[in-house]
């Protein structure tokens, strides 16, 4: 990636908090644009998949938008993709929250917090580095800090090698930051997590501009 300002397409498929995501990535040093048109999206250096709401609805809306192919092409071409909240969950093979298949880019599925856990998991919680990831540059200034969550479902990987960080809630130690190749996903909302979330986004942008 060149050292010029990274262009980021925040994919608007009527299922995400696109404006706060744009502000977050702009503040991190990228040139972020909210994009609905697939042809325009393809001109970006990197892609953000936001997501708020029901997995099945988000997946169906992404498909209807024509942006699914943009994401798949980006990943096939090793171009950066960043999924947020349900946008991260969509990267997995399936979810118990509906019958739509996920994108299948990460191994595993998504399930609901167990009975007895208060849902949604909403508010600030601590992010811990997963085993072997304590020195991951994405976590610089982030590991051990609190970030903002709002979700009732969590990822259950079949191969945990892509899990960079975890958070404990409701008796579950679930993945909250994942990475596989050019793909990064966060269960928390970095764009709503104050300075710590901003730090993570700056870490990501900086890693792509080197």
N, C-alpha and C positions, 0 to 999 in steps of 0.2 A: 504494500500500500504506500502511495506517495505521502509526503509530508504536507500536502495541501489539505485544506479543511475537508474532513470526511463528509460525504453526502449520505444522509440517512433517510430512507422512505419509511414513514410511520404509516402502516397499512390501515386504511379506513374501510372496514367492512361492516360498519354499523354494529360493532360489538366490542368497542373498546374506548378507553379514556384517552383519546388521541391527542387532545389539546395539552393535557398535563404531561403526556409522554413527549410530545414535541418540545415543550419548554424544558423538560429534564435533559434531553439529549442536546439541545441547543446550549444549555448552560454548561454541559460537559465538554463543549468545544467542537461539536459536530454542526453541520448545516442540515437541520432536520426539516422535512417537508411532509405535511399530511397528504397522502396520495390515495386516490380511488381508482385511477386509470392504470391498468396493467402495463401499457406501453410506457407511460411516464415512470412507473415504478422500476422498470428494467434499467433505467438510466442511472439509478443510484448505486453507491458503493456498498451499502449495507441496508438491512431491512429490520424493522421492529414489528412484531406481532403483538399488539396489546390484546387484552381480553378481560371482559367483565361480564359475569352472568353464567348462563347454563352451557355446559360443554356441547351438548347436542346442537343447540341453537347457534353457538359461535361457529361450530364446524360447518353447519349447513350454510350459514351466511358467508363464511370464507369461500366456500365452493361457489356459491351464486355470484360472488363478486368478481370471479375470474382471477383472483389473486393466489389461489392455491398453486397454480402452475408457476407463478413468479417465485414463490417460496421454494418449490421443488427444483426449479432451474438454478436458483441461487445456491442451494446446498450442493447440487450436482457439480456446480462450478466452483465450489469451495469459497463462496462469497459469504460474508458474515450475516447471521440472522440472530436476533435477540427476541425471545418470547417472554412476555410478562403475565403472571398469574394464569388465567385460563389459556393465554397464549403460550405459556410453557407447557401446560397440560396437553394442549393439542399436538405437541411434538411426539407424544407417546402413541402406542398402538390402539388403545381404546380406553374408555372410561365407563364406570358404572353409572355415570350421570347421563343416561341416554344410550341409544343404539347406533349412533353415527360412529364410524371408525375414525381414529385419530390419523395423523399424518404418517405415523409409523417410522419416525426418524430416530427415536430413542427406544431401547428395549424395555418393555414393561407396560403397566396399565395404571389407571387412576381409580382410587376408591374413596368412599366416604369415611370420615372419622368414625371410630367405633361408638356404639351406644354408650351413653354416659358422658361423652365429651360434649361440651357446649359448642354448638355451631351456629353461625360461622365462627371460626377462629378469627377474631377481629382485634386489632391493636398491635402494640409494639412487642416484639419478642427477639430473643438473642439468637444470633447466627453463629454457629460453630463450624470451624473447618473440619471436613471429613478426614478420615485417616489418610495420611500421605499427602494432604493438600495444604498443610499449614503455611507453606511458603508460596502458594499460588499468587501471582501478581494481581489477580482480580480481587483477592481478599485483603490486600494491603490497606490498613486503616479501617477495615470492615469487620474482620473476624472478632468475635467476642462482643460486638455492638448490637444494639437493637434496631430492627427495621420494621416497617409497617406491613401487616398481613390482613387480608380479609378473604377467607375461603372456607369451604366445607369439605373439600376433597383434596387428596394429596397423591403424589406419585409413588408407585411401588415398582422400582426397577427390577428386572430379572438379571441385570448385570450392573452392579453398583460402581463400575470403574469410571463412569462419567459423572458421578456425584462429587461436587466440589465442596459443598457445605450442607449442613443439616440444622434443623430446629426441632425441639421437643415440645409436643403439645398433645393433650388428650391421651397420654399413654403411648404415643407414637413418636419415634425419632425419624422424621420425614425429610426427604431431599428438598432444600430450598434454593439451591444454586447448582445448576448442572451445565456441563459442557461436553460436547462431542464434536471434534473437528472444528468447523467454523461456526457451530451452533452453540449459543448460550441461552439459558432460560433461568428465570427467577420466579419462585412462588410468591415472594414478597413484591411490593411495589417500590422499586428504587426511586421512582419519580415523585413519590409521596413520603419519602423517608428522610427528609431533611438533609443535613450535611453528610450523613453517613451514606445515604442512597446516592447523593451526588458524587461522593468519592468513588463508589463502585462504578458509576457510569463514566467518570473520568478515567478510571483504570482501564475500562473496556475500550474507550475511544483511543487512549494513548497506546494500547497494545496493537491497534490496527494501523496507527500512523508511524510506527517504527520502521 
